């Protein structure tokens, strides 16, 4: 049965959902989007095919929201704290949306522990948002519930206002891990030129387009991305 556990990261309590089961030598660690909580993924955990961990970064879900830094380096350490709690060995990293830069901060500092990488409808970048977009995001809804029930408002503001423009395209290209990338055609985040950049910089990557998905690539079919991650991880 899946269980919730807590890792300590610089004084923050980082909750994570652990599917349990056989990790087959390397568990999957999933870092979901900014407005996601671990409960969103209970139903699809078995589809990943091995032990899978879903992280709630500081200020999200039932993780704590302490005062202090909320920049990408800090949130990358949150990812690392969970990984070090569950294993001292390798992992497969999977991301969705804005969880991507925080996972990549950790991954690029620990390339020897990453067996594969999957990126769901995002780019290998950290992106700054305007204050209007930040307020609109925090005042909105996600998957049927208000965002303020999913993300501590002050922590959410601190996280988004701490973002700085930085690119991981080239470091990832030099590394060339086994890579899966998914693009939702109903989303504005990855245009044709950006998708071509994926093809050019990562010639061996597995690239998939979801023609019927909005940015939430778990719609309309919840299991499609987890199954692709499973196939990718098994081949890696």
C-alpha positions as a Markdown table, in Angstrom:
| # | Residue | x | y | z |
|---|---|---|---|---|
| 1 | Unk | 0.0 | 0.0 | 0.0 |
| 2 | Unk | 1.3 | 3.5 | -0.8 |
| 3 | Unk | 2.4 | 5.4 | 2.3 |
| 4 | Unk | 3.3 | 9.0 | 3.1 |
| 5 | Unk | 6.7 | 9.8 | 4.7 |
| 6 | Unk | 8.6 | 12.9 | 5.6 |
| 7 | Unk | 12.2 | 13.9 | 4.8 |
| 8 | Unk | 14.0 | 16.8 | 6.5 |
| 9 | Unk | 15.4 | 19.5 | 4.1 |
| 10 | Unk | 17.1 | 22.5 | 5.7 |
| 11 | Unk | 14.5 | 22.5 | 8.5 |
| 12 | Unk | 11.5 | 22.0 | 6.2 |
| 13 | Unk | 9.4 | 18.8 | 6.5 |
| 14 | Unk | 9.1 | 17.5 | 2.9 |
| 15 | Unk | 6.2 | 15.0 | 2.6 |
| 16 | Unk | 6.4 | 12.4 | -0.1 |
| 17 | Unk | 4.2 | 9.5 | -1.3 |
| 18 | Unk | 5.9 | 6.2 | -1.6 |
| 19 | Unk | 4.2 | 3.5 | -3.6 |
| 20 | Unk | 6.3 | 0.8 | -2.0 |
| 21 | Unk | 7.2 | -2.4 | -3.9 |
| 22 | Unk | 10.2 | -3.5 | -5.9 |
| 23 | Unk | 12.4 | -0.6 | -7.2 |
| 24 | Unk | 14.2 | -3.0 | -9.5 |
| 25 | Unk | 17.5 | -1.4 | -8.6 |
| 26 | Unk | 16.4 | 2.2 | -9.0 |
| 27 | Unk | 13.1 | 3.8 | -8.0 |
| 28 | Unk | 11.2 | 6.4 | -10.0 |
| 29 | Unk | 11.2 | 9.9 | -8.3 |
| 30 | Unk | 8.4 | 12.1 | -9.7 |
| 31 | Unk | 8.5 | 15.9 | -9.2 |
| 32 | Unk | 5.1 | 17.2 | -10.2 |
| 33 | Unk | 3.9 | 20.7 | -11.2 |
| 34 | Unk | 3.6 | 23.8 | -9.0 |
| 35 | Unk | -0.1 | 23.3 | -8.3 |
| 36 | Unk | 0.0 | 19.5 | -7.8 |
| 37 | Unk | -0.2 | 17.5 | -4.6 |
| 38 | Unk | 0.7 | 13.9 | -4.1 |
| 39 | Unk | -2.9 | 12.7 | -3.8 |
| 40 | Unk | -3.4 | 13.7 | -7.4 |
| 41 | Unk | -1.3 | 10.6 | -8.4 |
| 42 | Unk | -2.5 | 7.9 | -6.1 |
| 43 | Unk | -4.5 | 6.3 | -8.8 |
| 44 | Unk | -1.7 | 6.1 | -11.4 |
| 45 | Unk | 1.1 | 4.9 | -9.2 |
| 46 | Unk | 0.8 | 1.3 | -10.2 |
| 47 | Unk | 1.2 | 2.2 | -13.9 |
| 48 | Unk | 4.8 | 3.3 | -13.4 |
| 49 | Unk | 5.7 | -0.4 | -12.9 |
| 50 | Unk | 8.1 | -0.1 | -10.0 |
| 51 | Unk | 8.5 | 1.7 | -6.7 |
| 52 | Unk | 7.6 | 5.3 | -7.3 |
| 53 | Unk | 8.0 | 8.4 | -5.1 |
| 54 | Unk | 5.9 | 11.6 | -5.5 |
| 55 | Unk | 7.4 | 14.7 | -3.9 |
| 56 | Unk | 5.6 | 17.6 | -2.4 |
| 57 | Unk | 8.1 | 20.5 | -2.3 |
| 58 | Unk | 8.1 | 22.9 | 0.6 |
| 59 | Unk | 4.9 | 24.9 | 0.8 |
| 60 | Unk | 3.0 | 22.4 | -1.3 |
| 61 | Unk | 0.4 | 19.9 | 0.0 |
| 62 | Unk | 1.3 | 18.7 | 3.5 |
| 63 | Unk | 4.9 | 19.7 | 3.4 |
| 64 | Unk | 5.8 | 22.6 | 5.7 |
| 65 | Unk | 6.2 | 26.2 | 4.6 |
| 66 | Unk | 8.9 | 27.6 | 6.8 |
| 67 | Unk | 10.3 | 31.1 | 6.5 |
| 68 | Unk | 13.5 | 31.3 | 4.4 |
| 69 | Unk | 14.5 | 30.8 | 0.9 |
| 70 | Unk | 12.3 | 29.4 | -1.9 |
| 71 | Unk | 14.7 | 29.6 | -4.8 |
| 72 | Unk | 15.5 | 26.8 | -7.2 |
| 73 | Unk | 18.6 | 25.7 | -5.3 |
| 74 | Unk | 16.6 | 25.3 | -2.1 |
| 75 | Unk | 13.8 | 23.4 | -3.9 |
| 76 | Unk | 16.5 | 21.3 | -5.6 |
| 77 | Unk | 17.8 | 20.4 | -2.2 |
| 78 | Unk | 14.2 | 19.3 | -1.2 |
| 79 | Unk | 14.3 | 16.9 | -4.1 |
| 80 | Unk | 17.7 | 15.6 | -3.0 |
| 81 | Unk | 16.6 | 15.2 | 0.6 |
| 82 | Unk | 13.8 | 12.9 | -0.4 |
| 83 | Unk | 16.1 | 10.9 | -2.7 |
| 84 | Unk | 18.7 | 10.5 | 0.0 |
| 85 | Unk | 16.0 | 9.4 | 2.4 |
| 86 | Unk | 14.8 | 6.6 | 0.1 |
| 87 | Unk | 18.0 | 5.4 | -1.4 |
| 88 | Unk | 21.8 | 5.9 | -1.5 |
| 89 | Unk | 21.8 | 4.6 | -5.1 |
| 90 | Unk | 20.5 | 5.6 | -8.5 |
| 91 | Unk | 17.1 | 6.8 | -9.4 |
| 92 | Unk | 15.0 | 7.5 | -12.5 |
| 93 | Unk | 13.7 | 11.1 | -12.5 |
| 94 | Unk | 10.3 | 12.1 | -14.0 |
| 95 | Unk | 8.9 | 15.6 | -13.9 |
| 96 | Unk | 5.8 | 17.5 | -14.9 |
| 97 | Unk | 5.5 | 21.2 | -15.6 |
| 98 | Unk | 7.3 | 23.5 | -13.2 |
| 99 | Unk | 8.7 | 20.6 | -11.1 |
| 100 | Unk | 11.2 | 20.3 | -14.0 |
| 101 | Unk | 13.8 | 23.0 | -13.0 |
| 102 | Unk | 13.9 | 21.8 | -9.4 |
| 103 | Unk | 14.5 | 18.2 | -10.5 |
| 104 | Unk | 17.2 | 19.4 | -13.0 |
| 105 | Unk | 19.1 | 21.4 | -10.4 |
| 106 | Unk | 19.5 | 18.2 | -8.4 |
| 107 | Unk | 20.1 | 16.0 | -11.4 |
| 108 | Unk | 22.8 | 18.1 | -13.0 |
| 109 | Unk | 24.7 | 18.1 | -9.7 |
| 110 | Unk | 24.3 | 14.3 | -9.3 |
| 111 | Unk | 24.5 | 12.9 | -12.9 |
| 112 | Unk | 26.0 | 9.7 | -11.7 |
| 113 | Unk | 22.9 | 8.8 | -9.8 |
| 114 | Unk | 20.4 | 9.5 | -12.6 |
| 115 | Unk | 19.6 | 6.5 | -14.8 |
| 116 | Unk | 17.0 | 8.3 | -16.9 |
| 117 | Unk | 15.0 | 11.5 | -17.2 |
| 118 | Unk | 11.5 | 12.2 | -18.3 |
| 119 | Unk | 10.1 | 15.7 | -18.8 |
| 120 | Unk | 6.3 | 16.3 | -19.1 |
| 121 | Unk | 5.3 | 19.4 | -21.1 |
| 122 | Unk | 8.0 | 21.7 | -20.0 |
| 123 | Unk | 11.4 | 22.9 | -21.1 |
| 124 | Unk | 14.8 | 22.5 | -19.4 |
| 125 | Unk | 14.7 | 26.0 | -18.1 |
| 126 | Unk | 13.7 | 28.1 | -15.1 |
| 127 | Unk | 11.2 | 30.7 | -16.2 |
| 128 | Unk | 10.3 | 34.0 | -14.4 |
| 129 | Unk | 6.7 | 35.0 | -14.2 |
| 130 | Unk | 5.1 | 38.5 | -13.9 |
| 131 | Unk | 3.3 | 39.4 | -10.7 |
| 132 | Unk | 0.0 | 39.4 | -12.6 |
| 133 | Unk | 0.5 | 35.8 | -13.7 |
| 134 | Unk | 1.6 | 34.8 | -10.2 |
| 135 | Unk | -1.5 | 36.3 | -8.6 |
| 136 | Unk | -3.7 | 34.8 | -11.2 |
| 137 | Unk | -2.2 | 31.4 | -10.8 |
| 138 | Unk | -2.5 | 31.4 | -7.0 |
| 139 | Unk | -6.1 | 32.7 | -7.2 |
| 140 | Unk | -7.1 | 30.0 | -9.7 |
| 141 | Unk | -8.1 | 26.4 | -9.6 |
| 142 | Unk | -6.3 | 23.2 | -10.5 |
| 143 | Unk | -8.0 | 19.9 | -11.1 |
| 144 | Unk | -11.2 | 21.1 | -9.6 |
| 145 | Unk | -9.9 | 22.6 | -6.3 |
| 146 | Unk | -8.7 | 26.1 | -5.4 |
| 147 | Unk | -4.9 | 26.5 | -5.7 |
| 148 | Unk | -4.8 | 28.0 | -2.2 |
| 149 | Unk | -5.9 | 24.6 | -0.8 |
| 150 | Unk | -2.9 | 23.0 | -2.6 |
| 151 | Unk | -0.1 | 25.6 | -2.1 |
| 152 | Unk | 0.5 | 27.8 | 0.9 |
| 153 | Unk | 0.0 | 31.3 | -0.5 |
| 154 | Unk | 3.0 | 33.0 | 1.0 |
| 155 | Unk | 5.2 | 30.1 | 0.1 |
| 156 | Unk | 3.8 | 30.1 | -3.4 |
| 157 | Unk | 4.5 | 33.8 | -3.9 |
| 158 | Unk | 8.0 | 33.3 | -2.5 |
| 159 | Unk | 8.7 | 30.4 | -4.8 |
| 160 | Unk | 7.5 | 32.1 | -8.0 |
| 161 | Unk | 9.1 | 35.5 | -7.1 |
| 162 | Unk | 12.4 | 33.7 | -6.4 |
| 163 | Unk | 12.6 | 32.3 | -9.9 |
| 164 | Unk | 15.4 | 33.5 | -12.1 |
| 165 | Unk | 15.8 | 33.0 | -15.8 |
| 166 | Unk | 18.3 | 30.1 | -16.3 |
| 167 | Unk | 18.7 | 27.5 | -19.1 |
| 168 | Unk | 19.6 | 23.9 | -18.6 |
| 169 | Unk | 19.5 | 23.1 | -22.4 |
| 170 | Unk | 23.3 | 23.0 | -22.9 |
| 171 | Unk | 24.3 | 21.2 | -19.7 |
| 172 | Unk | 21.7 | 18.6 | -20.4 |
| 173 | Unk | 23.0 | 18.3 | -24.0 |
| 174 | Unk | 26.5 | 17.7 | -22.8 |
| 175 | Unk | 25.3 | 15.1 | -20.4 |
| 176 | Unk | 22.9 | 13.3 | -22.8 |
| 177 | Unk | 21.0 | 11.1 | -20.3 |
| 178 | Unk | 18.3 | 8.7 | -21.6 |
| 179 | Unk | 15.6 | 11.3 | -22.1 |
| 180 | Unk | 11.9 | 11.2 | -22.6 |
| 181 | Unk | 10.0 | 14.4 | -23.4 |
| 182 | Unk | 6.3 | 14.9 | -23.9 |
| 183 | Unk | 4.6 | 17.9 | -25.5 |
| 184 | Unk | 0.9 | 18.7 | -25.2 |
| 185 | Unk | -0.3 | 20.3 | -28.4 |
| 186 | Unk | -3.1 | 22.1 | -26.4 |
| 187 | Unk | -0.5 | 23.8 | -24.3 |
| 188 | Unk | 1.5 | 27.0 | -25.2 |
| 189 | Unk | 4.6 | 26.0 | -23.4 |
| 190 | Unk | 6.4 | 24.2 | -26.2 |
| 191 | Unk | 6.1 | 25.7 | -29.6 |
| 192 | Unk | 7.3 | 24.1 | -32.8 |
| 193 | Unk | 10.7 | 25.8 | -32.6 |
| 194 | Unk | 11.3 | 24.6 | -29.1 |
| 195 | Unk | 10.3 | 21.1 | -30.0 |
| 196 | Unk | 12.8 | 21.2 | -32.9 |
| 197 | Unk | 15.4 | 22.3 | -30.3 |
| 198 | Unk | 14.6 | 19.2 | -28.3 |
| 199 | Unk | 15.2 | 17.1 | -31.5 |
| 200 | Unk | 18.4 | 18.9 | -32.4 |
| 201 | Unk | 20.1 | 18.9 | -29.0 |
| 202 | Unk | 18.9 | 15.4 | -27.8 |
| 203 | Unk | 19.0 | 13.2 | -31.0 |
| 204 | Unk | 18.5 | 10.0 | -29.1 |
| 205 | Unk | 15.6 | 11.2 | -26.9 |
| 206 | Unk | 12.2 | 9.7 | -27.1 |
| 207 | Unk | 9.8 | 12.5 | -28.0 |
| 208 | Unk | 6.0 | 12.2 | -27.9 |
| 209 | Unk | 3.2 | 14.6 | -28.6 |
| 210 | Unk | -0.2 | 14.4 | -26.9 |
| 211 | Unk | -2.5 | 15.9 | -29.5 |
| 212 | Unk | -5.6 | 15.9 | -27.3 |
| 213 | Unk | -4.0 | 17.2 | -24.0 |
| 214 | Unk | -4.0 | 20.6 | -22.5 |
| 215 | Unk | -1.0 | 21.5 | -20.4 |
| 216 | Unk | -2.2 | 18.9 | -17.9 |
| 217 | Unk | -0.9 | 15.9 | -19.7 |
| 218 | Unk | -2.8 | 13.6 | -17.3 |
| 219 | Unk | -6.0 | 14.7 | -19.3 |
| 220 | Unk | -7.9 | 13.3 | -20.9 |
| 221 | Unk | -6.1 | 10.0 | -20.2 |
| 222 | Unk | -4.5 | 9.8 | -16.8 |
| 223 | Unk | -2.3 | 6.8 | -17.4 |
| 224 | Unk | -0.7 | 7.7 | -20.7 |
| 225 | Unk | 2.3 | 9.6 | -19.4 |
| 226 | Unk | 3.0 | 7.1 | -16.6 |
| 227 | Unk | 3.0 | 4.3 | -19.1 |
| 228 | Unk | 5.4 | 6.1 | -21.3 |
| 229 | Unk | 7.7 | 6.7 | -18.3 |
| 230 | Unk | 7.5 | 3.0 | -17.5 |
| 231 | Unk | 8.5 | 2.0 | -21.0 |
| 232 | Unk | 11.3 | 4.6 | -21.0 |
| 233 | Unk | 12.7 | 3.5 | -17.6 |
| 234 | Unk | 12.5 | -0.2 | -18.6 |
| 235 | Unk | 14.5 | 0.5 | -21.7 |
| 236 | Unk | 17.1 | 2.6 | -19.9 |
